[in-house]
Amino acid sequence: MARVIASGKQNFEEIIENHYFYVDKTNFIKEWWENGNDVTLITRPRRFGKTLTMNMVERFFSVAYKGQGGLFEGLNIWGEEKYRKLQGTYPVINLSFSNVKGNTYASAKYNIFQTLARLYDKYHFLTEEGILTERERRYFNEVSEDMSEDAAAASLNHLCDFLQRYYGKKAIILLDEYDAPMQEAYVYGQWDELVSFLRSLFNATFKSNPYLGRAILTGITRVGKESIFSDLNNLEVVTSTSNKYKEAFGFTQEEVSDALQEFGLSAQEDMVRDWYDGFTFGDRTDIYNPWSIANFLEKREFGAYWVNTSSNRLVNERIRKGDESVKFAMEDLLKGGVIHANIDEQIVFDQLDESDDAIWSLLLASGYLKVEHHQMNMETGEREYDLKLTNKEVTFMFRKMIKGWFTPKRVYNGFIKALLSGNLADMNSYMNEVALATFSHFDSGTKPSETAEPERFYHGFVLGMMVDLSDCYAITSNRESGFGRYDVMLKPLHQKEGKNPAIIMEFKVHNPKNEKTLQETAQAALAQVKEKNYASALTAEGIAQENIREYGFAFRGKEVLIVE
C-alpha cells in the first residue's frame, strides 16, 4: 500500500513517525560531516527540501534529541556505527529567516530581532545554570525585539559561547533561507541598510566566532561576497553547478521511478518527465522538484504545483522592468529556444538593474532556467552558458506571470478580441485603457521617460500576445533597430482554414519635431509597413493580401492612436 503524502510537512520527526511518504536523504549527514567545512552555504531553488534537510540535521545532531536515534533506524545514515555514536551529541542552533518580510528596513529588522529573541527564549534555562556572569545575564535578558543593532549582531556569537560552556562542545548553527530578507530588501529599496546590518551579524557569527563548531546556511541565491560575506574566508559555497550534495536536494530519476511504481503510476513516467524533469545539480541532469512530484502523486493529475508556491515577485520585477534585450530573450525562451549568457553565480543585487547576465544568473539560481551546455571562454575567463526554460511547469509559470502584467485583465482581453475581429474603434478604446493602466508598471526608472515607457510597454505587450495567441499565431518581432522602427507580425498557424487574419503592427513614439499630431505619427508608422513591404514575407507563404491587416500605432505619453 502506498504511503500517505503529507504535502508541506517539514518536520522530519513527524514524517518518519507517521510513515508518511519520504525519500531517504540522510546520506547528506555523512557527506556534509566528512567534508569538514567550517561554514557551508548551499543554494537551491525553493521547495527543494532545504528546510526539511535542516530539520533532519538538527534531529540527528542536537543534544535536545539525545537517545532518539531510533528515528533514523532503517535509514541510510543508521547503517554506519560511527554516525550512530554522533547522534544527539552537539548543541544545535536552528533558525530561519523565511518569515523575515517587510516593506521597510524597520519592519525587516524587527522580524530578525524577533527571530533572535525567540531563539534566546528557547535557551533561557542557561541563565539559571550558574555559567553566566551577572553582566552576561543582563545581556541575555536584553535580547528582544527592541535591542540595539550591535546587541543583535553579537547575539549568535554569544549564544554559541554560552552553549559551549554548558555542553562542553562547540555549537552547530543551521540558518535556513538566509537570503530571504535580502530579496525583500532589494524589491522594496532598503538594500543598503539591511545588508549593512546582516554583514555585521554574519561576520560575528560565522567569522570571528571561536565558539562555532560548524554551520550550514541555505538559500536560493548566492549573494555577492562583498555584500555580506566580506572577510569570511572559511565559507564553502555549493551552488547548482557544484557536484557536492548533488543528490541531497530534489528527487533523482531513480527515486521518481520508484515513487511512481509505489503509487501505481509508472505508466505516466514519460509525461512526468516532460512536466517536472530538467533541474541540473552538478553533473546530475535528471533532478525533479520534490514539491511537484509529491503533489502529482497525491492528486494523480498534472498541474503547475511548484510555480504556485510563491509570488515570484523578484523574478517578475526584473523581467517586467528589463529592457528590450531581456524581453527578446524571453520571446526565444517561451518558444522553446536557447539563450546564451555569461553567468556569475554570485548574485550582486546592485547589478540586477544594469546587467542582463545578472538577471539570467538569478533565473538559473531560482530554478527557472536549466543549463544545456556550458564552457569556459579561455580568452575572457568567463563561463558561458546555453540556457532554456527548465520544463513545462516553468513555462506555464512564465505565461501566467506575463498575463498578470496587463491589468485590468478584462480590458486587455477586450483589445485582443478587437484585434482579431478587426474592430478599429474598440482597438483604440481598449489600447488606451491598457496603456494608461500599465505604462508606469513597465518603467524601471525613478523618473519615467516618454521614450522608455512605450518601449518597455511595447516589448511586454508583444510577450503578452505571444502568451494569449500562441495557440493560433506565430508571433515575431523585428529586432534590427530601435523602438521607432519595430514591427510585429502575427502569422496564423492554420493558414488553410482561413479563420484568422495575418496581422502586421508598427509602433512609433510621437516626435513633435517630425509630426504635428498623433495622427501623423500613426500614419507614418503605417506608411513604413507599406513602404518596406513587410507583407511580402506573408504572401510568400501563400497568405492572400486581402487576409493581411496592417496597423500603425502611435504613442504620446500614455496616449495611443491606432490607424489602418
Disulfide bonds with the S-S distance in Angstrom:
none
